[in-house]
């Protein structure tokens, strides 16, 4: 017989619609049905990415112009000029297939970005039926915050690339001609955009730890100096360009975002404390079990016949 908790959990789940129109209100599904569902979702996601890659293949010239712009913003004195061209913004290839592979890489990356909402929906459609209402709300929050934070980090990295390139090229000894290949530059650009984007997700990690009761605001305040030092150390190690400007452009916004995460932890801990204070047993968390009636039974034993009722 189902208990009240079981009924509450089942009602909280959205349920699953199985093949053939069957519907499971409790959200359960056999293992083989899970595997088939995962296969279908992955297949659809790959189709969307392929369609996005085809679009990226045709708009490749515009995308490449956007990617090489930070390199072209450097002063002309830092570029190798091919005789007779009169141009200073030039990258080089070392093989006949480099142009093809470059276009394929950019097309695939563009396909993943362009089709992002579609394949992310496939991932969400596979995971959501197994989540409770509260878990789905937090998933909306983290997904809605992760995308803008990643985009913000990528935007800062895009403008920091010129500073990093200028610093790295300035380290080349006098009289040495820098021949920068397309693959080398593309690897640098992808590393900068990816690392900056991932680093800007750091406050979400602290918020998740606070929601899991691992990192309270009290601990956060006690470890603030070490956390800030760790952010700067991470920026110094993770930034592809070793110049101090790129490191500061990564570290300073991350510290500000971490401080915002601390503010969230402060208000979340206060809210949690108010909820605990309003419960009949303020000394216990909602996950702990109260021993009902034991104190009253002990008093009865002492004042009565020595036997509890």
C-alpha positions in Angstrom: 0.0 0.0 0.0 1.4 3.4 -0.9 2.2 5.8 1.9 1.3 9.5 1.9 5.0 10.4 1.2 4.9 8.0 -1.9 1.7 9.6 -3.1 3.2 13.1 -2.6 6.3 12.2 -4.5 4.3 10.7 -7.4 2.0 13.7 -7.6 5.0 15.9 -7.7 6.5 14.2 -10.8 5.3 15.1 -14.2 5.1 11.5 -15.3 6.4 9.8 -18.5 4.6 9.0 -21.7 5.8 5.6 -22.9 5.7 4.3 -26.5 2.2 3.4 -27.6 0.6 6.3 -25.8 1.0 4.7 -22.4 1.4 7.1 -19.5 3.3 6.5 -16.2 2.1 9.1 -13.6 4.9 8.2 -11.2 7.7 8.9 -13.7 9.1 5.4 -13.7 10.3 3.6 -16.8 11.9 0.2 -17.5 15.6 0.2 -18.2 15.2 -0.7 -21.9 12.7 2.1 -22.4 15.3 4.5 -20.8 18.0 3.3 -23.3 15.6 3.7 -26.3 14.6 7.2 -25.0 18.3 8.2 -24.7 19.1 6.8 -28.2 16.2 8.8 -29.7 17.2 12.0 -27.9 20.9 11.6 -28.9 19.9 10.9 -32.6 17.7 14.0 -32.7 20.5 16.1 -31.1 23.0 14.9 -33.7 20.6 15.8 -36.5 20.2 19.3 -35.1 24.0 19.7 -34.8 24.5 18.5 -38.3 21.9 20.9 -39.7 23.7 23.7 -37.8 27.1 22.6 -39.1 25.7 22.8 -42.7 24.6 26.4 -42.0 28.1 27.1 -40.5 29.7 25.7 -43.6 28.0 28.3 -45.8 28.5 31.2 -43.5 32.1 30.3 -42.9 33.7 33.4 -44.4 31.8 35.7 -42.1 32.6 33.5 -39.0 36.3 33.4 -39.9 36.4 37.2 -40.4 34.9 37.5 -36.9 37.4 35.1 -35.4 40.5 36.7 -36.9 39.5 40.3 -36.0 41.4 40.3 -32.7 44.6 39.3 -34.6 44.0 42.0 -37.2 43.6 44.6 -34.6 47.3 44.3 -33.8 49.6 47.0 -35.1 51.0 46.3 -38.6 54.6 46.1 -37.3 53.9 42.8 -35.5 52.7 41.0 -38.6 54.6 39.3 -41.3 54.0 41.0 -44.7 54.2 38.8 -47.8 56.0 40.7 -50.5 53.7 42.2 -53.0 50.6 42.0 -50.9 51.0 45.2 -48.8 48.8 43.7 -46.1 49.7 43.2 -42.5 46.9 40.9 -41.2 48.0 37.5 -42.4 48.0 33.9 -41.1 49.7 30.9 -42.7 49.0 27.3 -43.5 51.6 24.5 -43.7 49.6 21.8 -45.5 47.2 21.6 -48.5 44.4 20.1 -46.3 44.6 22.8 -43.6 42.0 25.0 -45.3 39.5 22.1 -45.5 40.1 21.0 -41.9 39.8 24.6 -40.7 36.4 25.0 -42.4 35.2 21.7 -41.0 36.2 22.7 -37.4 34.5 26.0 -37.6 31.4 24.5 -39.2 31.1 21.9 -36.4 31.7 24.4 -33.7 29.2 26.8 -35.3 26.7 23.9 -35.6 26.9 23.1 -31.8 26.4 26.8 -31.0 23.6 27.5 -33.5 21.7 24.3 -32.6 22.3 24.8 -28.8 18.7 25.5 -27.8 17.5 22.4 -29.7 19.9 19.8 -28.4 19.7 21.3 -24.9 16.0 20.8 -25.1 16.6 17.1 -26.0 18.8 16.8 -22.9 16.2 18.5 -20.8 13.4 16.4 -22.2 15.3 13.2 -21.2 16.1 14.4 -17.6 13.0 16.4 -16.6 10.5 13.6 -16.1 12.7 12.2 -13.3 12.9 15.5 -11.4 10.6 16.8 -8.8 9.1 20.3 -9.0 11.7 21.9 -6.8 14.5 20.3 -8.7 13.1 21.5 -12.0 12.9 25.1 -10.7 16.6 25.0 -9.7 17.5 23.5 -13.1 15.7 26.4 -14.8 17.7 28.8 -12.6 21.1 27.2 -13.3 20.5 26.8 -17.0 19.2 30.3 -17.3 22.2 31.7 -15.5 24.9 29.5 -17.0 24.3 30.6 -20.6 24.6 34.4 -20.0 27.6 33.9 -17.8 29.3 31.8 -20.4 28.5 34.4 -23.1 29.8 37.2 -20.8 33.1 35.3 -20.3 33.5 34.7 -24.0 32.8 38.4 -24.8 35.5 39.5 -22.3 37.9 36.9 -23.8 37.2 38.1 -27.3 38.4 41.6 -26.4 41.3 40.3 -24.3 42.7 38.2 -27.1 44.4 41.2 -28.7 46.2 42.2 -25.5 47.4 38.6 -25.1 48.6 38.3 -28.7 50.4 41.6 -28.5 52.2 40.5 -25.3 53.2 37.1 -26.7 54.4 38.5 -30.0 56.4 41.1 -28.2 58.4 38.4 -26.5 59.8 37.2 -29.9 63.5 38.2 -30.1 64.4 41.0 -32.5 65.1 39.8 -36.0 63.0 36.6 -35.7 60.1 36.5 -38.1 56.8 35.2 -36.4 55.0 32.8 -38.8 51.7 32.2 -37.1 49.7 29.4 -38.6 45.9 29.3 -38.8 45.7 26.2 -36.6 47.8 27.8 -33.9 45.7 30.9 -33.8 42.4 29.0 -33.9 43.6 26.9 -31.0 44.5 30.0 -29.0 41.2 31.6 -29.7 39.1 28.5 -28.8 41.1 28.1 -25.6 40.6 31.7 -24.5 36.9 31.7 -25.2 36.3 28.3 -23.6 38.4 29.0 -20.4 36.9 32.4 -19.8 33.4 31.0 -20.4 33.9 28.1 -18.0 35.6 30.4 -15.4 32.5 32.6 -15.3 30.5 29.6 -14.2 32.4 29.6 -10.9 29.7 31.5 -8.8 27.2 28.8 -9.8 29.5 26.2 -8.2 29.5 28.2 -4.9 25.7 28.6 -5.0 25.3 24.8 -5.6 27.5 24.1 -2.6 25.5 26.4 -0.5 22.2 24.8 -1.5 23.7 21.4 -0.6 24.6 22.8 2.8 28.3 22.2 2.2 29.4 25.9 2.1 27.5 28.1 4.4 27.9 31.9 4.5 29.8 31.6 7.8 32.4 29.4 6.2 32.4 31.5 3.1 33.3 34.6 5.2 35.9 32.7 7.1 37.6 31.5 3.9 37.1 34.6 1.8 40.8 35.5 1.5 41.7 31.9 0.5 38.9 31.8 -2.0 40.0 35.1 -3.6 43.6 33.9 -3.7 42.4 30.7 -5.3 40.5 32.6 -8.0 43.6 34.7 -8.9 45.8 31.5 -8.9 43.3 29.8 -11.2 43.3 32.8 -13.5 47.1 32.8 -13.6 47.3 29.1 -14.4 44.2 28.7 -16.7 44.6 31.7 -18.9 46.3 30.7 -22.2 48.1 34.0 -22.4 50.5 34.7 -19.5 50.2 38.4 -19.8 48.9 40.2 -16.6 46.2 42.1 -18.4 44.4 38.9 -19.5 44.8 37.4 -16.1 43.2 40.5 -14.5 40.4 40.5 -17.0 39.6 36.9 -16.0 40.3 37.2 -12.2 38.6 40.5 -11.3 35.1 39.7 -12.9 35.3 36.2 -11.3 36.0 37.7 -7.9 33.0 40.0 -8.3 30.8 37.1 -9.3 32.0 35.1 -6.3 31.1 38.0 -4.1 27.6 37.9 -5.6 27.4 34.2 -4.8 28.4 35.1 -1.2 25.5 37.5 -1.0 23.2 34.7 -2.2 24.5 32.4 0.4 23.9 35.1 3.1 20.3 35.5 2.3 19.7 31.8 1.7 21.2 30.9 5.1 19.0 33.6 6.7 15.9 32.2 5.0 16.8 28.7 6.1 17.3 29.9 9.7 13.9 31.5 9.7 12.3 28.3 8.5 14.0 26.2 11.1 13.0 28.7 13.8 9.3 28.5 12.8 9.2 24.7 13.1 7.9 23.0 16.3 11.4 21.6 16.9 13.8 24.4 16.1 16.8 22.4 17.1 16.2 19.9 14.3 16.6 20.3 10.6 13.7 19.1 8.4 15.8 16.0 7.5 16.2 14.8 11.1 13.7 12.6 12.9 12.2 13.8 16.2 11.7 11.2 19.0 8.1 11.9 19.8 6.8 11.2 23.3 10.0 9.8 24.9 10.4 12.7 27.3 6.8 12.4 28.5 7.1 8.7 28.9 10.2 9.1 31.1 8.4 11.5 33.4 5.5 9.1 33.7 7.9 6.3 34.8 9.5 8.5 37.4 6.3 9.9 38.9 4.0 6.8 38.5 4.2 3.1 39.2 7.4 2.7 37.4 5.8 1.3 34.3 4.9 3.5 31.3 1.3 3.5 30.1 
